[in-house]
């Protein structure tokens, strides 16, 4: 079963307020087996447009990724984020097929 990912792009508008969201989302992420692969950091944008902060979170399965997003634990975190950021989020199933050179 392939893993799944949350791919988020975020503009933080109230940095101090956003910290509460970061602290709270850990409960949901821990419960659903999430692991950060990208969490902010330096980014280069050679094409297109992105928001100021990029985040990639790995989940053990697509079901776990969906369950986390729709969980009561994450609902609490989302409420803390409202009015403090603008987010684009995609929940994406991982790829487990042939790779270049295979």
C-alpha positions in Angstrom: 0.0 0.0 0.0 1.5 3.3 -1.0 2.0 6.1 1.5 0.2 9.4 1.2 1.2 13.0 1.6 -0.2 16.3 2.6 1.4 19.0 0.4 0.7 22.4 1.8 1.7 25.9 0.8 1.1 28.5 3.4 1.2 32.3 3.8 1.4 33.0 7.5 -0.2 36.4 8.2 0.0 36.4 12.1 3.2 34.5 13.1 2.7 34.7 16.8 -0.9 33.4 16.5 0.2 30.6 14.0 2.4 29.1 16.7 -0.7 27.9 18.6 -1.7 26.0 15.4 1.8 24.4 15.2 1.6 23.3 18.8 -1.9 21.9 18.5 -1.5 20.0 15.2 1.1 17.7 16.7 -1.7 15.8 18.5 -3.5 14.8 15.3 -0.2 14.2 13.4 1.1 11.9 16.1 -2.2 10.0 16.3 -2.3 9.3 12.5 1.4 8.4 12.1 2.4 11.6 10.3 6.0 12.5 9.6 7.3 15.8 8.3 9.5 15.6 5.2 9.5 19.3 4.5 8.6 22.0 7.1 9.3 25.5 5.9 13.0 25.9 5.0 14.7 27.6 2.2 13.0 27.2 -1.2 13.8 28.2 -4.7 11.0 28.8 -7.1 12.4 28.4 -10.7 8.9 28.3 -12.2 5.4 29.5 -11.2 4.2 30.9 -7.9 4.1 29.4 -4.4 3.2 30.7 -1.0 6.0 31.6 1.5 6.0 28.3 3.5 6.0 24.8 2.0 5.2 21.7 4.0 5.1 18.0 3.0 3.8 15.5 5.6 4.0 11.8 5.0 1.3 9.4 6.3 1.4 5.6 6.3 -1.7 5.4 4.0 -4.2 7.5 2.1 -6.8 6.6 4.6 -4.7 7.8 7.5 -4.1 11.1 5.6 -7.8 11.6 5.1 -8.7 10.5 8.6 -6.2 13.0 10.1 -7.6 15.9 8.1 -11.2 15.1 9.1 -10.4 14.2 12.8 -11.7 16.1 15.8 -8.0 16.7 16.9 -7.1 18.4 13.6 -10.4 20.4 13.7 -9.1 22.0 16.9 -5.8 22.9 15.2 -7.6 24.3 12.1 -9.7 26.6 14.3 -6.5 28.0 15.7 -5.1 28.6 12.3 -8.1 30.6 11.0 -7.3 34.3 10.4 -3.6 33.7 10.9 -2.7 32.1 7.6 -3.9 31.2 4.1 -3.3 27.6 3.1 -3.5 25.5 -0.1 -3.5 21.8 0.8 -3.6 18.7 -1.3 -3.9 15.2 0.0 -2.0 13.0 -2.5 -1.5 9.2 -2.7 2.1 8.2 -3.1 3.5 6.5 -6.2 4.8 2.9 -5.8 5.6 2.1 -9.4 8.5 2.0 -11.8 11.2 4.6 -11.5 13.6 6.1 -14.1 16.3 3.5 -14.8 14.1 0.5 -13.7 
